[in-house]
Amino acid sequence: MISEKWLENSLDIQKQLYTVPKHLYDVNTYGIHNGYNVIVSGRGGGKSTGIEVLALIAYEYFGVTTVTLRASKEECTKFACESYFENLINIPFDDGRNVIQHITHDKYNRIQYYYREHCFRLMRDDENVDIVKKTREPFMYITSIDKSSDLCSTFNKPSCKLIICEEICDDRVNTKTFMDTMHLISTIYRDDINTAVIMLGNISRGNPNVLIKLGVYDKIRTTTEPFFVHQTNLGTRVHTTLFNALPEENTKKHEFNKMYFGFSVDGMEILRGVSQPTELYRKLPDGVQTVDTGYYLYILGCAFKVYQTYSDVWQSMYYIKQVPLSALENLTTYEIIVTDDENYSYTHPRTYYNFGQEFSLVKDFIVHYRRHDICYDKHFTKIAVDSLADLHKVPNVF
């Protein structure tokens, strides 16, 4: 039985494994969530590498297998697949070992592609390929979206809980790609909600048809945030990350883009640096005191604590800080949680899905939110709070 927390724990292990250089994509910056995760940029930056590492960890520690979907059968040739993991083998640590050796504690040092089964298995250089085939389960399967009907008729792997869709903006994407992908998700997961789909794309080229049908394309082209959650009218969430190689707090670039390149026109994202600039957020000023309110937020699978501020100089504000998930356990009688997860509110005590107007502090918080008198410990915290506010139509609904 695979742990219900396989995804959360895999991300923790990946964070502990090594520190990702700032110019490369870090899978833990905005996390990977159950359901859809769209990660787009305009050029390389380690997106695929970070996700491949996650897939390896999920298999090695929790027995989770992965299905990788490529845009077309031309990208699934024997040659293309045999070189699929070369980047992991060629990333050395200070001790000379590669990523595979680190994750598996030296049990394996390479990955073998078996083209007749369209799958990958972990192995060592001194092992026999045929013996490994007979004795070891694959950790990843690979196919193309345009061959979805082949997989739909034969695939049955309950251990598969991760799907990686590559190059969702590829030139080979067509009007059938979106529905073919939906059929594959239905076939592979078979009503399993303890799963995730990760879609990787290069926003600066290729057909954006999949992004349009997911409902995120227009916001990707105009947003000033590097992460947002889009929710459809039927409640499906698409967690969307826009990654680039620019520093997060590059305000000069932000102002330049706003001055000259803020048009919703094809190709503008390339001029803006291929990904969108990061929005500024209010940080807690020096010398301001904070007092625990007894309120927590559970948003995007993360926990946040709410404080009120006191100062002789600054106006009244609130301060939101991310805390470990364990902080939500064993709440006292005066503590409550407000969440974006309706199911979570029904299964955890003192937890409320809707903001509501019954709690006086919540109403006061909304007033401060409307005035932008909220301080955050980091930008992701602001993104989470904005996502919760957008879900509950705050502050417009009040």
C-alpha positions in Angstrom: 0.0 0.0 0.0 1.5 3.3 -1.1 1.5 6.0 1.5 -1.1 8.8 1.2 1.7 11.3 1.8 4.1 9.9 -0.9 4.1 13.2 -2.8 4.6 15.4 0.3 7.4 13.2 1.6 9.1 12.9 -1.8 9.3 16.7 -2.0 10.8 16.8 1.5 13.4 14.2 0.6 14.3 16.1 -2.6 14.8 19.3 -0.6 17.1 17.5 1.8 19.1 15.8 -1.1 20.7 18.9 -2.4 20.4 22.7 -2.8 19.3 23.7 -6.3 21.3 26.5 -7.8 19.2 29.7 -8.0 19.3 29.9 -11.8 17.6 26.4 -12.0 14.1 25.3 -11.4 13.5 24.1 -7.8 10.5 21.8 -7.5 10.0 22.8 -3.8 9.6 26.6 -4.5 5.9 26.3 -5.2 5.6 22.6 -4.7 3.8 19.9 -6.6 0.2 19.3 -5.8 -2.3 16.5 -6.2 -4.1 17.2 -9.5 -2.7 19.4 -12.3 0.6 21.1 -12.1 1.6 23.3 -15.1 5.3 24.4 -15.2 6.2 26.7 -18.1 9.1 28.8 -19.1 10.7 30.1 -22.3 13.9 28.2 -22.2 15.8 25.6 -20.3 16.4 25.9 -16.6 16.2 22.5 -15.1 12.4 21.8 -15.2 12.7 18.3 -16.6 15.7 17.4 -14.4 13.9 18.5 -11.2 10.8 16.4 -12.1 12.9 13.4 -13.1 14.6 13.5 -9.7 11.1 13.6 -8.0 10.0 10.5 -10.0 13.2 8.6 -8.9 12.6 9.5 -5.3 8.9 8.6 -5.4 9.9 5.1 -6.8 12.9 4.4 -4.5 11.2 5.5 -1.3 7.5 4.8 -1.9 7.2 2.4 -4.8 5.4 5.0 -7.0 5.8 4.4 -10.7 5.6 7.2 -13.4 4.2 7.5 -16.9 5.9 10.0 -19.1 3.9 11.3 -22.1 5.7 13.0 -25.0 4.0 15.0 -27.6 4.5 12.6 -30.5 5.8 9.2 -31.5 8.9 10.9 -33.2 10.0 11.8 -29.6 9.7 8.2 -28.4 12.2 6.6 -30.8 14.7 4.1 -29.3 17.5 6.6 -29.6 15.5 9.4 -28.0 14.5 7.3 -25.0 17.9 5.8 -24.5 19.4 9.2 -23.9 16.4 10.4 -21.8 18.3 10.3 -18.4 21.7 11.3 -19.5 21.4 14.6 -17.6 21.0 12.8 -14.3 24.0 10.6 -14.9 26.1 13.6 -15.8 25.3 15.6 -12.7 28.1 14.8 -10.2 28.2 15.7 -6.6 31.4 16.7 -4.8 32.2 13.0 -4.0 31.9 12.1 -7.7 28.7 10.2 -7.5 25.7 11.0 -9.7 22.1 11.8 -8.7 21.0 8.2 -9.2 23.6 6.9 -6.8 22.7 9.5 -4.1 19.0 8.7 -4.3 19.4 4.9 -4.2 22.2 4.9 -1.7 24.6 3.3 -4.3 22.2 0.4 -5.1 22.1 1.7 -8.7 24.2 4.0 -10.9 22.3 4.1 -14.2 19.0 3.7 -15.9 18.3 1.2 -18.7 15.7 1.7 -21.4 13.8 -1.4 -22.5 12.3 -0.4 -25.9 10.0 -3.4 -26.4 8.2 -2.6 -23.1 8.7 1.2 -23.4 9.9 1.4 -19.9 13.0 2.3 -17.7 14.6 0.2 -15.0 17.2 1.1 -12.4 20.4 -1.0 -12.5 24.2 -1.1 -12.0 26.9 -1.3 -14.6 27.9 -4.7 -13.5 24.4 -6.2 -13.8 23.0 -8.2 -16.7 20.4 -6.3 -18.7 18.2 -9.4 -19.4 18.3 -10.6 -15.7 17.3 -7.1 -14.6 14.4 -7.3 -17.0 13.1 -10.5 -15.5 13.6 -9.6 -11.8 13.0 -5.8 -11.5 9.9 -3.8 -12.0 10.1 -0.6 -14.2 10.1 2.7 -12.4 8.9 4.6 -15.4 6.9 4.0 -18.6 7.1 6.3 -21.6 4.8 6.8 -24.6 3.4 9.5 -26.8 0.1 11.3 -26.5 -0.8 10.5 -30.1 -0.5 6.8 -29.3 -3.0 7.0 -26.4 -5.3 4.4 -27.8 -2.6 1.8 -27.6 -1.9 2.5 -23.9 -5.6 2.8 -23.0 -6.3 -0.8 -24.0 -3.5 -2.5 -22.1 -2.2 -0.4 -19.2 -3.1 -1.4 -15.6 -0.6 -0.3 -12.9 -2.1 0.7 -9.6 1.3 1.8 -8.4 1.4 4.6 -11.0 0.6 7.8 -9.3 2.6 10.3 -11.3 2.1 11.4 -14.9 4.6 13.7 -16.6 3.5 15.4 -19.8 6.4 16.9 -21.7 6.4 19.8 -24.2 2.7 20.6 -23.9 3.4 23.7 -26.2 5.2 21.6 -28.8 4.6 22.3 -32.5 3.2 18.7 -32.8 0.4 19.5 -30.4 -2.9 19.5 -32.2 -6.7 19.8 -31.5 -6.8 16.2 -30.3 -4.0 16.4 -27.9 -6.0 17.7 -24.9 -8.7 15.0 -25.0 -6.2 12.3 -25.7 -4.4 13.4 -22.6 -7.6 13.3 -20.6 -8.3 9.8 -21.7 -4.9 8.7 -20.7 -5.3 10.2 -17.2 -8.6 8.4 -16.8 -7.1 5.1 -17.9 -3.9 5.3 -15.9 -5.4 6.6 -12.6 -8.8 4.9 -12.6 -10.4 7.2 -10.0 -7.3 7.4 -7.8 -7.1 10.9 -6.3 -3.8 10.4 -4.5 -2.1 11.3 -7.8 -0.5 14.2 -9.7 -0.1 15.3 -13.3 2.9 17.5 -14.2 2.8 19.4 -17.5 6.0 21.0 -18.7 6.1 23.5 -21.6 8.1 26.1 -23.4 5.8 29.1 -23.5 7.8 30.9 -26.2 7.2 28.4 -28.9 4.7 25.8 -30.1 1.0 25.4 -30.0 -0.6 26.6 -26.8 -3.9 24.6 -27.4 -3.5 22.5 -24.2 -2.9 25.6 -22.0 -5.9 27.3 -23.6 -8.2 24.4 -22.8 -6.8 24.1 -19.3 -8.0 27.8 -18.9 -4.6 29.2 -17.9 -3.1 30.6 -21.1 -4.4 34.1 -21.0 -3.4 34.5 -17.3 0.1 33.1 -18.1 0.6 35.8 -20.7 -0.5 38.7 -18.4 0.1 37.7 -14.8 2.8 39.4 -12.7 3.0 36.4 -10.4 5.3 33.4 -10.9 2.6 31.0 -9.4 -1.2 31.0 -9.4 -4.0 28.5 -9.1 -6.8 28.5 -11.7 -10.1 26.9 -10.7 -12.6 25.9 -13.4 -16.4 26.3 -12.9 -16.6 22.6 -12.1 -13.9 22.8 -9.4 -10.8 21.4 -11.2 -7.6 23.2 -10.1 -4.6 23.9 -12.2 -1.5 24.9 -10.2 0.6 26.9 -12.6 4.3 27.9 -12.2 6.1 30.3 -14.5 9.8 29.8 -14.1 12.6 31.9 -15.4 16.3 32.4 -14.6 15.9 35.9 -13.3 16.2 36.6 -9.6 12.8 36.7 -7.8 13.1 40.2 -6.6 14.4 41.9 -9.8 12.3 45.1 -9.5 14.3 46.9 -12.2 13.2 44.2 -14.7 9.7 44.3 -13.4 9.4 48.1 -13.9 11.0 48.0 -17.3 8.6 45.3 -18.5 5.6 47.2 -17.1 6.8 50.4 -18.8 7.3 48.9 -22.3 6.1 45.3 -22.7 2.8 45.0 -20.9 0.7 44.0 -23.9 -1.3 40.8 -24.4 0.2 40.1 -27.8 1.9 36.9 -29.0 5.6 37.1 -28.6 5.7 39.7 -25.8 6.6 37.1 -23.3 9.9 36.7 -25.1 10.7 40.4 -24.8 9.7 40.3 -21.1 12.5 37.8 -20.5 10.3 34.8 -21.5 8.6 34.6 -18.1 6.8 37.1 -16.1 8.3 39.4 -13.4 7.7 38.9 -9.8 5.2 41.1 -8.0 6.4 43.1 -5.0 4.9 42.3 -1.6 4.8 44.0 1.8 7.4 42.7 4.2 7.2 43.1 8.0 8.9 46.4 8.8 11.7 46.6 11.4 10.6 47.3 15.0 7.0 46.1 14.5 5.7 43.7 17.2 3.5 40.7 16.3 0.9 38.9 18.4 -0.5 35.5 17.8 -4.2 35.6 16.7 -4.9 31.9 17.1 -5.8 31.7 13.4 -4.1 29.5 10.8 -4.5 29.1 7.1 -4.3 25.8 5.2 -3.7 26.7 1.5 -2.2 24.8 -1.4 -1.3 22.0 1.0 0.8 24.4 3.2 0.2 25.8 6.6 0.4 29.5 7.5 0.0 31.4 10.9 -1.7 34.7 11.2 -0.4 37.5 13.5 -1.6 41.0 14.3 1.0 43.8 14.3 1.5 46.6 16.8 3.7 49.7 16.3 3.9 53.3 17.3 4.9 54.2 13.8 3.1 51.8 11.4 -0.6 51.4 10.8 -2.4 48.3 12.1 -1.5 45.3 9.9 -1.5 41.5 9.8 1.5 39.3 9.3 1.3 35.9 7.6 4.1 33.4 8.0 4.5 29.8 6.7 4.8 27.2 9.4 5.3 23.4 9.4 2.2 21.3 8.7 2.6 19.8 12.2 1.5 23.2 13.6 -2.1 22.4 12.5 -2.2 19.4 14.8 -3.7 19.4 18.3 -5.2 22.9 18.2 -6.4 24.5 21.4 -10.0 25.7 21.9 -9.3 29.3 20.8 -7.5 28.3 17.5 -9.2 27.8 14.1 -8.1 27.1 10.5 -9.4 28.7 7.3 -8.7 26.6 4.2 -9.1 26.3 0.4 -9.7 22.6 0.7 -13.4 21.7 1.3 -12.7 18.1 2.0 -10.0 19.0 4.5 -12.5 21.2 6.4 -14.8 18.3 6.8 -12.2 15.9 8.1 -10.3 18.2 10.5 -11.6 19.9 13.7 -11.9 23.7 14.0 -11.4 24.0 10.2 -13.6 26.2 8.0 -13.8 26.2 4.2 -15.5 29.6 3.7 -14.2 32.8 5.2 -17.7 33.7 6.5 -18.6 36.8 8.5 -19.2 35.1 11.8 -15.7 35.6 13.1 -14.8 39.2 14.0 -11.1 38.8 13.3 -11.8 37.4 9.9 -13.9 40.4 9.0 -11.1 42.7 10.2 -8.5 40.7 8.2 -10.6 41.2 5.1 -10.7 44.9 5.6 -6.9 45.0 6.0 -6.5 42.7 2.9 -8.6 45.2 0.9 -6.3 48.0 2.0 -3.1 45.9 1.3 -2.2 46.1 5.0 -0.9 42.5 5.0 2.7 41.6 5.5 4.2 38.3 4.3 7.4 36.4 5.2 8.0 35.5 1.5 6.4 35.9 -1.9 4.9 32.3 -1.9 2.9 33.2 1.2 1.4 36.2 -0.6 0.6 33.9 -3.6 -1.2 31.4 -1.2 -3.2 34.1 0.5 -4.2 35.7 -2.8 -5.2 32.3 -4.1 -7.5 31.7 -1.0 -9.0 35.2 -1.4 -9.7 34.6 -5.1 -11.3 31.3 -4.3 -13.7 32.8 -1.8 -14.3 36.0 -3.9 -12.6 38.2 -1.2 -12.9 41.1 -0.8 -15.5 41.7 -3.5 -18.1 39.4 -1.9 -18.0 41.5 1.3 
